[in-house]
């Protein structure tokens, strides 16, 4: 269909009076319907105008020329749309005005294109713009016809609320001379006439490359080759039409109609180009195998949902996993159940792309969902999704072509009927966003490139001059203190020193290239790696792990680490004794580790490091450090010692009740204390001869400890139990110590008097059996289970404030769920355990007020995932 729409304003213009009457077209319509459709379903005059261009697409046009009067407030102002598509003869015009019926519905593909229109009411969107709508069409039979809808004739009817069934439109046949005269009073009429006379010869073709963002193949347009065209004219402009802004219209069409890659759209002679962003891209994925999405999860509907209250519905909710396929032939795609193939691109930008007046140009960030060449969610860039990360979201843009959504569109083609397919599509969008968000939060993306250059520009030469001097001296002799520098990758120290001095002499910023996150095997918080001039933050340090959950936290942690290291270097350069600085660094490290443990969110993380460190015999310090963290986490006070002929440290158990009689020498006696040692091994077991049980016992006696503990990956069979019992040494496998951490996470703190029983065991298998029994006991003695708590949470959700009192939960457990023995302390203990495991979702403050940031299903899934992660890490270690 080729259509030209012209919108003049007050008196009837020539276009509305040309031609000879040939027949009449009956129309049934009412003002109430028009008002509801055009004013409520369409969000702006620009969106209403967009409908006319979509009709040109459906007609097989590849050129659309829009003309809008420069002064829309003038009484004779008009708007016009001309296209070179297959136009309408008499039958076509009759079908056009058969309201709420569209022949396109039964022909979803026309002229080689998937058609946009299917409701038969898009043209009525013009009601909000003008009083008169005129179609002038030249069809394949060569006859020029005109039909004019005078909306004013409907507005003036007394009974306009009711259906108007006797409204007839006259159908006119028009001579070419009359057409020329009519176009003289239409905005841009001379240009429109030239296009018609030359059969659009000079029209600029579309740019196929402009469709790349949405992927898929271009339509295989089939044109008749005739000189058919359609001209739509809007005249008698209403107030809304007069308020149309040309610049806003251009920007909206550029954003909303990427179909212009296959169809040239010109507005007052300017060719529109689909909107693109020029901001630098951090990472890009093509929708297809590149995304590596193999399954999606949606919530499964509940049977008899109408008969259940809200809490029962939520409790019965389950999740369904759907398989997803992808491919490359003939173009990259993902095949979604109930929707079909979707294509496009996912981009993560370096800088924020959100902001500005999105209502005037459409949002830059978010999901841009293209259905049949038209972006359908300009006013809702999240596509109905909730709780999206603002940091990554502001830099995220996903252009996705999903023609399979067409059958779910409402009449305004901006909203959808809520059905299962929409859940599937939203799940896909969220999963794609999560991929981008994970990349945004990754360690690699919180590197600080050009770190030295940034520091020099902000602080001057002083910030890096000490680093230049201390590194040079360390390469000449040896590092002044352990743990400050990483010298791996340096084969020739003299050559490296020469290169270092030369490269930093003229450009001091070369002394520091990057600050980045990596794993450091010795447990250090931060080191300077001389080989590539990089400050490395240890991502496995407990303090780092506790404060690196978001990119913003990682960026702050990176800065803290950089300041610490450069301050230490400055201290050395200014004469602080290396031994004194070493003590300061050790003290600072202990403070950070204590702070991490105070948050009590790192139990599973410590367990994972413990499992990794047990086989790192090349660097025994790693296991020593994490063992101290593990014992602190269990509730012991730990003093680290280390060094030749010394235990790794002493752990002391204090209870609230006075366990022993105070003396002058020991006025605050502990419940018990023990020395501890760590024996890493690259093998599955540590040899008994390497354990030095005599030495471990000597440590116990020298420090007047009650017991001694030794931790290793495993122990040799044979005489170990007898000798260990004689020396009062308790051997425990690293994975069993990790299990104690896991139980603390899941069940809450284990009483220290209960842990004392471990030291009565002197065979590692007996220790394992005791820990098995401990787990069974903890499960049995725990009155309040996670399952019961989650059910209580669902019952209370939405009925009470977000901050809950333990008494409210315990009351719900007793009165509603029938668990009669639950008291407030049971709730507090369980919440503290859960807050260790999933701190982002649930927590408790100093006043025992409980804060929940997710549904019970999310909490349950997160707890399960954390425990499974630890078990997987343990299994992987055993299999090495």
N, C-alpha and C positions, 0 to 999 in steps of 0.2 A: 504494500500500500504506500503510495506517494502522497504526502500531505503537506499543505501549506496553510498555516494558521495566521491570520492577521487580526490585531486587536486595536481597532480605532475606538475613539471614545464617544463623543456625543451624537451628533446627527448621523443618520444612516449614510454609509459611504457607498461609493459606486460598486464596490465588490458585492454588496448585499442586494443590489438591484439589477444586476446584469443577467441576461439570458432570457429564454422563452420557457414558460411553464409547460411541463410535459406530463407530470403526474404528481401524486401526493403520497407521502410516507407516513403512516399512522405511528404515533409514539404514545406510550403510557408511562407517565412519570409524575412525581409530586415534589413540591418544594421541600418538604421535610426530608425526603430521601436525599435531595441534592445538598441540603445544608449539612446533613449528617455525614455524607460521603466526602464532600470537598473540604469542609471546614474542620471536621474532627479527624478524619482518617489521614489527611495530609498535613504534615507538620509545618509547611511553609509554602509560599507561592512558588519558590524554586522547585520544590518537590512536585507540585502540581504540573509545572511546566515540563518536568522530566518525562511525564507520561506520554507527551506528544512525540518525543524523540524515541521512546521505546516502541511506539507504533511504527515509526519509520524502520526500525530494525526488523520488526516482524514482517514488514512489507518487502524485505529483501533489498533495501536501499544500501548503497555504499557511499552516498553523499547526502548530508543534511545541512541546509543553509538556514540559519536563524537570523531574523532581522527584528530589532527592537528599536522603537523610536528613541531618539536622544533625550527628548523631554516627555516623560510619561505623564506629566501633569497637564499637557495640552489637551484641548477638547477633542482633537482629531487623532490623538496618539493611538498607535496600533502595534501589534506584535504579529509576526508571521513565521511559519515553519514550512520550508519547501524540501521535499526529498524526491529522489529518482527511483523509488521502489515501484513494485507492481501496484497500480492504483486500483480504484473501485469503479465498476460500471454501476448500472442502476441496481442490480441485485446486490452488489457489494454495499452500496449506500443504504439500502433497506436493511441489510444485516447489521450495518454499523449502528443504526438507531433502534435495533431490537435490544432494549435495555436488559442488562443482566444475562445476556446470551452472547456467546462468542463461538463462531465456527472454528476458532483456533484450538478450542479445547479438544476437539476430535482429531486435530491435525497438529500434533506437538512439534513436528518438523516441517518447515516450509522454506522453500528456496535454499535448501541445504543448511538451514539454521534451526536451532531450537528456539521456539517463539517464547516471548515474555508474557504476552497477554493471554488471559484465559477466562476472565470474568465478564468482559463486555461492558465495563463501566469506567475504564481508565479515562476516556475522553471527557467524562463529566467532572473530572478534577478541574477543568477550566472554568467551571461555574464560579469558583472563588476569585477568578481574575477579571472576567469580562461579562458584559451583558449579552454579547452576541458572539457566536461561534460559527464561522463559515468554512465549509469544505469546498474547494474547487479541484476537481480531479480530471485527469486525462488517462483513460484506461486503454487497454490493448485494442479496443475497437476504434480508437482515434477520436471519439466524441469527448468534448469537454463538458462536464456537468458541475452544477453548483447546488449545495443544500446549506441553508442557514438556520441555526437554532437560536431563537430569540428567548434567552432565559427570562427576560423581563415580562414576556407574555405569561409565563407561569407564575412569577412573583406577584403579578397583579390580580390573580384569580382570588375570589373571596374565600373559596373552600380549599385553599392550597394545601392544608394538612392531609387532605384525602387524595386518592389516586386520580390523576387527570387522565381520562381514557379517550378523550376526543380531540387530542392535540395532533394536528397534521402539519408536516413539513412539506413545503413545495419543492419539487425536483425540477431544476432548470437545465436546459442545454444552452451552452455559451459559445458564441463565435470568438475567433482569435482576436478580432478587432475590439470586441467588448472586454476581453481579458486585458489587453494592453491599456485600455482606458481605466479599468479598475485598479491596476497596479500602480497607476500614477498617484493614487492617494494612499498607498500603503508604504509604511516605513521600508526603505531599501527596495522599493518596487522596481527601479531600473535594473538593479543587479539581479533581482529574481527573474525578471523578464529575459535578461541576457543568458542566464543559466538554462532557462527553458528553451530558448531559441537555438542554443548551441548543443542541446542535449547533454548539458553538464560537462562539456568537453574540457574546460580548464580547471575543473575541480581537483583539489589536491588529494592524492590517495592517502589512505591510512598507513600508519607505520606498524608493521607486524611486530617489531621488537618491543613496542609499548605494552604488549600482552605478556611479556616474560614473567612478571611478578606472579601472575595467576596460573601460569603453566598451561598444559593441555595443548591440543592442536587447534589451529584456526578453523573456522567453519569453511566448508567447501561450498561457497556461495554459487548458486545457480540463478543466472539472470536471463530474462527473456530476450534482451538485446533491443527492445523497442524504446520509444521515446515517452514512456509513461512517466507520470509524476503526480504528486499530491501537494496541494498548497492549503495550509490551515491558517485562517486569519482570525485574530481576536480583536474585537473592537468594542467601543463603549466600555472602556476600562472601569472597573470598580476600584474602590479605595485600595484593596489588597493588590490589585494589578499595578496601580500607580506606585506602590511602595516597593515593587520588585527592584532589586539592586543588580545592575549588570555584572559588576565584579564578583558579587557573591554567587550569582548564577553560573558564571564561568568556573569558579573554583569548585562549586558543588558538582557540576557536570564532569569536570576533570577527575574528581575523586570518585564519583558514583558510577560513571559510565566508562569503565575501561574497554567496553565493546568498541570504543572509537578506534581501537587498533585495527578493526575490520571495517569501520565506517567513519569517514571523515565528518567531523562536526565543526561547522564554522558559525561564529556569532559575530555579526556585523563585519564579516570579512576576515576575522581572526580564527585561525585553525586551532582548536583546542588540543592540548597534549595531556594524556593521562598523568595525573599527579605522581611525582617521584620525589624521594628524599635524597638530598645530597650529603647528608650527615655521614661521617665515616662509620663503617660497619665493623663491629668486633668479631662477629661469627655469623655464618649463614648456613642454613640447611635447606635442601630442596625436598619438598614433600614427596616421600617415596622411601626406598630402602635407606636413604641417608638418615632418616629419623630413627630407624631401628625400633619402630613401634610394632609389636607383635600381638598385643592384647590390650583390651580396655576393660574397665570395671564400671558397672552401673548398678544402682540399687534396684532390687527386685520388688515388684509390687506385692502388697500383702493381701491375701484372700480375705474377703468379707471386711474390707477396711472400713466401710460405712458403719459397721456394727461395733467398732472398737473406739475407745477414746484415744486421744493423741499419744499418751505415754505407752499404751499397748501397741499402737501402730509402730512407734519408734522401736520398741523392744523387739518387735517381730521382723523388723527390716533385715534383709540379707542382701548380699551383693552377688551379682552375676558377672562372671568373666567371659568376655567375648574374644574370639580369635580375630586377628586382623592380618590381612595380607598386603603385600606391596610389590611393585614391579617397575620395570624400566621401558617396556615395549608397548606402544610406540613412543612413550614419554614417561617420565617418572610419575608415579601415582601411589596412593594408598586406597585400598578397597575397604570401605566401611560397611558393616552389616546394615541392611535396610536403607542405605543411602547410595551406595555405589562408589565409583571412583571420585576421589578428590585430588586436586593438584594445587601447586603454588609454592610459596617460599616462606621460611621463617627467618627473621633477621633480628639480631641483637646488636644495638648500636652502641658506640662508645659513649656518647653523650645522651642526655635526655632529649627525646623528640616530642614529648607531651607538652601541653600548655598552649597558650594563645586562644583565640576565639574559634573553638572547634565548631560552634554552631554556624559559623560563616563559611567554613571550608571543609568540615568533616574532621574527625580525629586523625592525628598522625600515627599515634601508637595504638596498640590493641589488635583485635581481630578484625580484618576487613573481609567479610564473607560475600563472595561473588556468586550470584545465582543467575545463570543465563546471560552473563555479561554485564550484570548490574549489581553494584554493592548495595546490599539490602539492610545493613545495620549501621548506617552512618551516625544515628543518634544513640546507639548503644554499642560502643566499641568493645565492651566486655562480653557481648552476646549472652547476657543473662548470668554469667559466671560471678561468683562471689569470692571474697577474701583473697584477692590476688596481691602478690608482693608489690608494693609501690616502688621499691628501689629498682627491681628488674623490669617491672611493668612499664615504667616511664621510658624505658629504652627498647621495648619489645614491639615488634610489628609482624603480624602473620597475615599474608595475603593468600586466601584459600578459595579456590573455585569448587563449588559443591552444587552442581546442577540438580542432583538428586533431592535437594531440599525444596525444589519448586512445588511439589505436590502438597507441601505443608504450609505454604505461604497463605496468609490472610489476604483479603481484598486490597488492602493498602500496600501490599508487597513490601512492607517493612516489619511485619510481625508474623509470628508463626503459631500454628496450633500446637499445643503442648502434647506431644506424643513420644513414644519410646525412641523413635529415631532422633528426636532432638536431644534426648539424654545421651545417646551414643555419640552424637556430634559434639556436644559440649564436653564429654569425657575426652574425646580426641583433642579438642582445642586445649583443654587444661593440661593434658599430658605433653603436648607440644610446648606449651608455655613452661612446664616444669623442667623440660630438657634445657630450654634457654636459661631459666632461672638457676639451674644447677651449674651451668657454664658460667653464668655471671658471678656466682658465689664461689667458684672453684679457686683453689690456691693460685693457679697460674694467672688468674685475672685480678688478683690483689697484689701482684708484683708492682713495685715502684720502679719503672724504667727510668733511666737517666737520673738516678738518685743523686749522684754527686752534682750534676748540673743544677738540679733544683735547690740543693742546699747552698751551693755557692751563690746562686742568684738571690736567695732569701737571707742568708746569714753571713756571706762573705768568706774569704779565704780561711779564717780562723776555724771554721767548722771541720775542715778536712786536713789542715796542715798537721795536726797531731797524728792523724792516722797515717799520713805519708811517712812521718818520721819513725813511728813505732814499728810499722811494718818493715821498713828498711832495716832497722836494727834487729828485728826478729829474724830476718833472712840472713843477716850477717853472723848472728850467734845462734840463739835458740829463743822460742817464744818465752816471754817473761813470766807468764802464768799459764797453767793448763786451762783448756776450754775456751780461750779467747780467740784463737786462730785455727782455721782448718787449712792444713798444708798439703792435703791430698792433691795429686796431679802435678806436683812440682818435682821434676827430675834433677834440675841443675839449680841449686839455690843461688849461686853467684850470678848466673845469667839472669835469673828471675829478678834478683835485686837490681841489677843494672837496668833491665827493662822497666822495672817499676819506677826507679828514680828518673829515668829518661822520660817516660810517658806522663809522669805527674809534675815534672819540672815546670813546663810552660802552661800546662792546663791542669790545674789542681783537681778539677771536677772529674778527671779520669780516674781518680783514686777510688771512686765508688760508682759502680755501674747500675746495680739493681738491689732491691730489698725484696726477698721472696720467701715463700713457705716451702720447706722440705723437711724430711725426716733426718734427725741427727741421732746417731747410734749411742752416744755417750750420755744422753739425758740433758745436755746443756740447753739453756733457754735460747741463746743466740750466739752465733759465731760469725767471724769475718773469714770468708773463703778467699785466700790470696790468689789462687789460680785464675779466677775470673772476676775478682774485685766485687764480690757479692756478699751482702749481709744476709745470712740465712737464719730465719726464724724456725725453731723446732716445732713443727705442727703436732708432735706427740708429747710435748711437755704438758703436764696437767693444767697449768695456768692458761696456756694457749688453747688447749682443748676446751676449757670451760668458757673461754671468752672469744670464741671464733665461730659462733653459730650463724652469723650473717656476714655479708661482705663489709658492712660498716664496722662491725666488731673486728674483723680481720685487718681492715685498714688501720684502725686505732692500735691494734696489737703490733702491727708492723712498725708503726711510729714509736711505740713504747720500746720495742726491741732495739730499734736503731738508736734512740736516745741513750738507752742503757749502754750499748756497746761503745758509742762514740764518747760517752762520759767516762767510761773506764779507760779508754785510750788517752783521753785528755788528762786523767789522773796520773797515768804512767809517765806521760810526757812532762808533767809538772812535778815529778820527783816523789810521788807516793810510792812507798816500798811495795814491791810486788807481793810479798807475803801478806801485808796488810790489805792490799786490794783484793787478794785472793779470798781472805776472810770476809771482806765486805760482799763480794760476789756470792760466796756460799750463804751468807746470812740473807741476802736479798732473794736468792733462789729458794731458801727455806720459807721465807715469808710468802712468796708466790705460791709455793706448793701448799702451805697451810691455808692460804686464801682459797685455793681451788677446792681443798677438802672441806672447808667451812661451808661452801655452797652445797656440798654433798650431792653432786650431780655426775660424778666421774667414776662411779663404781665399775660399770661395764668397761669403760675406757681403760682404767687401770688393769683390769683383768686381761684385756686384749694385749696391752703392752707387756704384761707379765708373760703371756704365752709366747709373744714374739721374742722377748729378751732371753728366755731360758736357753736357747741354742746359740746365742751370740757369744761364743767363748772368746772370740777375738777382742771383745770389749766387755769384760765382766762388770765394768762400772754401771752399765745400763741396767742389769738385773739387780744390782745393789740398790740403785736409786728407786726403782719401781717397787722393790720389796719394802722399803721404808714407807712409801706411799700406801701400799696395801695394808700394812699393819696399822698405820694411822687411821685409815678408812675403817678398819674393824673396831676402832675405839681406843687403841693403845697410845700412850705417850711415848714417842720415839726420840732417842738421841742417837744421831749417826756418829760413828767413830771412824772405822776404816783404817787402812794403813797396814804396814807389815807387822805381823804378830798380834794384830788386834781383830776383834769381831767387827762385822759390818756395823753393829750398833746394839743398843739395849732398848727393850720395849718394856713399859711398865703399865700394869693394870690397876687403876684406881676405881673403887666402887663408892657408891653414895654412903653406905653404912661403914662403920669402922670395922675393918676385917681383922686387924691385928692390934696388939697393945702398943701404944706409943712408948718410946724410950727417949732418953736424952739425946742419943746419937741419931735416932730416927723418929722425930716427933709426928710425922705424917706417913706412917708405913703404908705401902701399897698392898693390894690384895695378893699380888705376886709380880715378879719381873723375870725376864729371860733375855739372854743374849741371842742374837740371830746371825746367821751366815748364809751366803748365797753361793751356789756352785753351778755356774752355767756350763753347758757341754754341747758340743755340736752333735753328739750322739743321743740316743733315746735315754741312756742311763749314765749316771756319774759313777765312776769306779770307786769302790769302797776305799781303796788306798789313797785316792785323791781327796777324800773328804776330811782327812786328818781329824778323826774323832777325838783323839787325845788333846789336840790343840783346841778344839771347840770346847771340851770339858774344862781345860785350863782357863779359857776365857770366862766360863760360867763361875768358876771358883774365884777368880781374881776380882770379878765385879760383884761378888756376893749375890748372884742371881739364883733363883729357884730352879729354872729350867734353861735348856738350850734348844734352839730351833735351827734346823738346816733345811734349805729349800733347793731343790734340783729338779731337772726334767724327769728323772727317774733314778732308781737305785738298783745296784747289783744284788742279785740273790746270794745267799750264803750266810756268812757270819755277821752280817750287819745288825740284825735284831739283837743278838746277844750283846755285842759290843756297845750298841746304842743304849741298851737298858743299863749296862754297867756305868756308862758315862752320863746318864740322864739326858740323853740327846733325843729329840723327837724329829724324825725325818718326814718331810711332807713334799709331795710332788707339786710342781708349780700349778698344774691344772686343778689340783684339789684346793690349793689356796685360792685360785680363781673362783672355784665353786662357793667358797665362803663369802667372797665379795658379792657373787650373784645372789646368794640367799639374803644378804644384807639389803641388797636392792629390792628384792621381791617381798621379803617378809618383815623388813625393818631391822634395827640393830639387834645383834645377838648378844645376850648378857655375857659380860666378861667372866663371870663365875662358871658359865656353861663352857666357854672356850677353854677354861683351865683344864677340862677333861682331856683335851687334845694332848696335853703334855704327859699324860699317863700312858700314851701309846709310843712304842719304840720300833714298830715295824711299819713301813709305809703302807702296806696292805691293811693293817689294823687302823691306821689313820683314815684311809679311804672308806673302810666299813663304818667307822664312827661318823664320818661326814654324811654317809648315806642315811644312817639312823637319825642324825641331826635334822636332815631335811624332812624325813617322815614326821619327826616330833614337831617341827615348826609348822608343818601343814596341819597337823592334828590339833595343836594348841591354839592355832589362830582362829578366833571366833568369827571374825569378819573376813570373808574371802573377797577377792577382786570381783568375782561374778556378782555376789550380793551387792557390793558397793555400786557397781555399774548399773544394776537394776534400780537401785535407789536413786541414783543420779538421773536416770531417765524419767522416773516418776516426778522428780522435783523440777526438772528442766522446764523453763518457761513459766513456772508458777511462783518462783521466788527470785530474789536478786542474784546477781552473778557471784557475789561473795556469800558463802554458806557457813553456818555454824555447825561444828561437829555434832552438837545435840540434835539438830534438825535431821541430820543423816541417820544418827543412831536411832532416833524415834521412828523414822520411816522404816528402818530395817526391822525394828521390833513390831510395830503396829501394822504395817502394810505387808511386809515380806515374811513375817512370822519367825524371824531369827531372834528369839527371845533374850539371848544372853549378850547381845551387842551393847557396849557402853561407849561413852565419848572417847575414852583413851584408845579403844580399839580402832576407832575411826582415825584418830590423830596418827597412830602408829602406821596404819595402812597408807595414809596420805603422804607421810614422810617417805615411805618406801617408794611410792609411785612418783613422787617429785624428784627422787634420785634418778629414776629410770626415764621419765618423760617430762623433764622440767619445763618445756615450752608449752605443755598442754595442761598441767595441773600443778598446784603448789599450795603452800601453807605459810602464813606470815608469823611474826613473833607473837601475835595475839590469838593464834590458832584459828584464824579465819581462812577458809578454804576458797581458792580461786580456781575455776575450771574454764579453760579456753577452747573446749572442743566437745563434740558429742561423745556419748559413751562408746559408740562404735569406733570413733577415731582413737579414743584413749586405749581401748582394748587392742586395736590393730597396732598402735605404736608400741605398747608394752610387749606384745607378741613379737614384733619385728626386732626390738632391742635384745630380747632374750635369745631369739633365733640367731642373731648376729654373733652373740657371744659363743653360742654352741657351735656355729659354723667355724668360727676362728679356732675353737678348741679342737674340733674334728680335723681341720686342716693341719694343725700342728702335730697331731698324733700320726697323721699319715705321711709326714715328711720323712 
